Amino acid sequence: MSNQPGSSTAAEPDQPVRDAPAGADEPGDDGSPAAPVEPAPAAGVTPPARAPGAVVLALLAVGWLAAMLWSTRAAITFAEAGVTAISLSAFALPGVISAALVTGAAVALAATNLLARRGAERVTLRFAVAVGTGVLVGLAAAVVINLTYFDNATTNVIAGTTAAAAIIGGAVAGAGNARVAGAIVAAALGALVFVVAFSQARDPLFGLFGAGDTQESMVSAAKWVSRSESLLAGLLAGLLAFGYLTWARRRADRHGPASPAPRWPGYLLAGAGPGLLLLLAEIIIRVGGRSLLDLAGALSEADAVAQTSLGTSRIDNGIWVLFVGALTALIAFGRTLGPAPGDDDAEEAADR
């Protein structure tokens, strides 16, 4: 039966009724219009990734930077002579720069998490906010150094290099995957704390590795102590990176199943990240703090040898942490992998 002109019927009974578009207002039970429904995210579009626990990491990193700055200031303040203060400043500079690098990255992650919560997906905006946050952290650290340290050329070098390290840390955090960056920050922070705690066990280990009265035995023992420290720091960094990424993946599965899980390259980079940060810190030290290192090395022949030896030791430590951390994280990730879905069926068919 067809509709006649002027009929009030809008469609044939056997025609399907089209669904209302998503987000359209539908009347409620009392006849009033219902609240608009938010449109669902488009298929294939994943929400921007966030680094879980970024605020906690930022607070821990800021506290660690404050501790490094306070210990450096205390050592310089209680130095009896200006020559000793220069030498102590050169010795303390690597710890301050590493802490500033990690702090800039951690605070930048917390700032970019706010963008992710607001749905900001543009990579350029995220990178700009991360760098801007690093600039703020660096300026704050430089102001604290200039206000609390003695006003001299050494203080200016420490302040400027610290600010540069924080800015570079913010850029590193904004340039990559947020979860991998969070894992790198967590692992690097844990490795830095471990190195300071390990210094309390150096003297007993010297005796364990055969340090005696001769210079050769002391050098050999020092080499083994340094390698043990690097090996353990890399192992800890790899485990922390793996643990953070595993926790982030499980958390994402609970809150957003559409978010992709990191694959093995992410675990590899997260495990190697702390070592890469240490090597990056060494580059910053040698470029930004060159004048301070040269001044400390010119004090005496022993100071020159000490600065050269410490620089070589820091590079070796960064390389060890890089490779041991990457290998540890990758092995830990590999142990979580099960057989492919078709492997069991193929083995059963082969046994028949």
Secondary structure, 3 states (H helix, E strand, C coil): CCCCCCCCCCCCCCCCCCCCCCCCCCECCCCCECCCCCCCCCCCCCCCCCCCCHHHHHHHHHHHHHHHHHHHHHHHHCCCCHHHHHHHHHHHHHHHHHHHHHHHHHHHHHHHHHHHHCCCCCHHHHHHHHHHHHHHHHHHHHHHHHHHCCCCHHHHHHHHHHHHHHHHHHHHHHHCCHHHHHHHHHHHHHHHHHHHHHHHHHHHHHHHCCCCCCHHHHHHHHHHHHHHHHHHHHHHHHHHHHHHHHHHHHHHHHHCCCCCCCCHHHHHHHHHHHHHHHHHHHHHHHHHCHHHHHHHHCCCHHHHHHHHHHHHHHHHHHHHHHHHHHHHHHHHHHCCCCCCCCHHHHHHHHHC
